[in-house]
Amino acid sequence: MYKNVLVAIDGSETAEAILPFILQIAGPLDLNIILLRVNPPAAPTMEEAAHMMSEVYLAQLAKDIASKGLRVETMVLEGTPAETIVAAAHEANVDLIAMTTHGRTGPSRLLFGSVAESVLREAQVPVMLLKQTQRDLERSHEARTS
């Protein structure tokens, strides 16, 4: 059913929390994983450095994923995150978009908006969302160190 999954990663530990789930299903479903990092528009002098840093970051993630025998490729794009994720999914002809959501509510959601909500609303393919809060991350760290 699914052949290509686009995994939106913003460089945060929160965003990376989706990876274990994708890695669990990628093998049995024979998925091709496309890691995408979207850099917000920046001054031209900063854009090249940000792009290069993003490529290095994704290359390391891809190396770890490939070492598990999975197919993976990377994409670094500049633009508004939600719009760019949806456009990249269309261009790459993916069957699924996977990403985390911070799970913000109330005033913080109004202030920061929700990339995940926008992607969910605009995408033409299914979107797999994992709610990952700071509290979830802290619990995960505690469990690993115990």
N, C-alpha and C positions, 0 to 999 in steps of 0.2 A: 504494500500500500504506500509506504513512504520510501523514497529513494534518497532525497537530499534534505538535510535539516540545516537551517541557518541558526546559529547560536550567537545572539547579540551579547557581547562582553564589553563592559565599559572600563575594565581595568581594576575594578573593586573586588574585594573578597565576596561581597554580596552577590555581584553578578556571576562570579565563578561558581557559586553554589549550585547552579543548574547543571554543571558539567558531570558530576557523578551519575545523575539520572540519565543524561544523554549517553554516557559511556555504557551504562547497563543495557540500554536498548539498541545501541548502534550495531553491536556484533550480531545479535540474533536477527535483526531486521536488515542487516547488510547496508546500513546507512552510510552515505557520504556526509561527513560533517564539514560545514563551512563556518569557520569562526569569523565573526565580523566585529570590528571595532570602529565606531563612528566618532571622529573628532569634531567638536563644534568648530564653526568657522573662526579663524584666527587671523591675526596680522600676517602678511606674507613671510615676514622674517621668522615668525614662530611656527608657521604651518609645516615647513619642511622638517624641522626638529621634532615636532609632535608626531608627524607621520612616521619618521624613522623610529622613534621610541615605541610607537604602537606596533610597527612591524616586528621589532625585536621581541616585544612582549608576546605577541601572538605566535611568533616562531617558536618560542620556548614552550608555550602551551601545546602547539601542534606537535612538537617533538615528543612530548610526554604522551600525547594521545596516540601518535603513530607507533610508539614503542609497545603499545598494547595490541598492535596488529590491526588498527582501524584506519580507514581512509579519512584524511583531513586536509583541508586547504584553508587559506586565510585571505581576508580582504580588509583593507583599511580604507575608509572613505571619509570625506569631510562633508559636513552638512548638519542640518537639524536632525537630531537623533531619530525621532519617530518616523519622519518622512523618509529619511535615508534608509532606515531598516526596511520599511515597506517596499521602497523602490529596489533595493538590493535583492530582496526576496523574489520580486517579480523578474528582475534581470537574470538572476541565477537559476530561475525556474525551480525553486524549492517547493517541497510538499508540506513543510512544517517550519514554523519559527519557534524557537525556544529561548526563553529569557526569564530573569527574575523580576520581581516587583518588590519595592521596599515596603509595601503595605501601608503607606501613609494614609492618614485620615484627617478630617477636619481642616484647620487652618494651614497646616504644613502641605497638605495636598493641594489646596487652593494656591498657595504661594509657589510651590515647586512644579505643580502639574504632575502628570503621570505619563511617562513615555510608554509604559506597558499598556495603559488604557488606550492611548492613541493608536498604538500598533494593533491591538485587539480589534478596535473599531474599524480601522482602515485596511487591514490585511485581507487578501483574497484567498489565503490558505489558513488552515488551523494554526492556532497559537497556543503553545504550552507555556503556562506561567507558573512559577514557583514563588510563593510569598516568602521573602527572607528578610527578617527584621534584624536590627542590631542585637536584640535579645536572643534571637535564634543563633546568631553567630557566636555570642558569648557562651551559650549552652554547648554548642558544638566544640568550642575550644576547651571547655571544662571537661567534656567527656573524653577528648583525646588525651588530655594531660593527666587524667585520673588513673 
